[in-house]
Amino acid sequence: MHLLNADLHSHSTVSDGTLDPEALAEQAARQGVELWALTDHDELDGLPRAAAAAQRLGMAWLAGVEVSVTFAGETVHVLGLGIDPTNEALQRGLAQVRGGRERRAREMAEGLARVGIRGAFEGAQGYVSNPELISRTHFARWLVDTGHCRDNADVFRRYLTSGRPGHVPHRWAGLGEAVGWIRGAGGVACIAHPARYPFNATVEYALFSEFVAHGGQAVEVLTSAHTTADAAKYADLAIEFGLAASRGSDFHAPGESRVELGALPTLSGRLEPVWQRLADRIQPAVPPPAAIGG
């Protein structure tokens, strides 16, 4: 189970990725992914297409989502793995989370205009497939492509993080709400890329403690944002809090993402893989037609 090439964190054009669900599935299959999850931000619309593509390609599949949460004044992401996309409470909750993104985006553009960067809202819209999900990533792509910044890291450092001209805080779901929606839809709630959050040790411990108290069951140990030291740290925290461990590239785009789909190290044998808790939610791999009888 630990050797399974699972990639349980990726994004399509339904949120802020650049590949549609079918192309993303094909990329995952080419990279040797054996168990895949599409986890678009606050959105479920890509899941039927992704599931059909995974089945066509002979790849095991989990339905997923990445829920935006506000904790201690910062944005935190919680993955829902093995969810039922038809669950009405989850659908309503995600619709609430998506509300307000356009207003936030316009305020971001206003902040950028004040430092001489005009037309950012319209520019970012050119990169958006789903207007309900305009995000900082779309602004970043526009700022890079128009020569205002060298790369995405430069964008966030100069313009889109706290205290910078284009930063606009947003009130997302509460931690308990997000975990409740995921559990109510039959899924496992998983803290995504914990090393990315600007928390000191005390606040981070509070995040894990509250997450577990609300019914959270997993943490992403291996992901593109984590160093080897980060992976070791969160493996220890997983064991301390009784959490399963997840593995996901957080893939958004070819040439833009730090790690390709399926290219993370193997999960440590001392950890419980999250997919063991999701065995009854996995759509099994079906050999593609060309392989049948071959």
Buried (B, 14 or more C-beta within 10 A) or exposed (E): EBEBBBBBBBBBBBBBBBBBBBBBBBBBBEBEBBBBBBBBBBBBBBBEBBBBBBBBBBBBBBBBBBBBBBBBEBBBBBBBBBBBBEBEEBBEBBEBBBEEBBEBBBBBBBBBBEEEBEEBBEBBBEBBBBEBBBBBBBBBBBBBEEEBBEEBEBBBEBBBEEEBBBBBEBEBBBBBBBBBBBBBBBBBBBBBBBBBBEBEEEBBBEBBEBBBEBBBBBBBBBBBBBEEEBBEBBBEBBBEBEBBBBBBBBBBBEEBBBBBBBBBEEBBEEBBBBBEBBEEBBBEBBEBEEEEEE
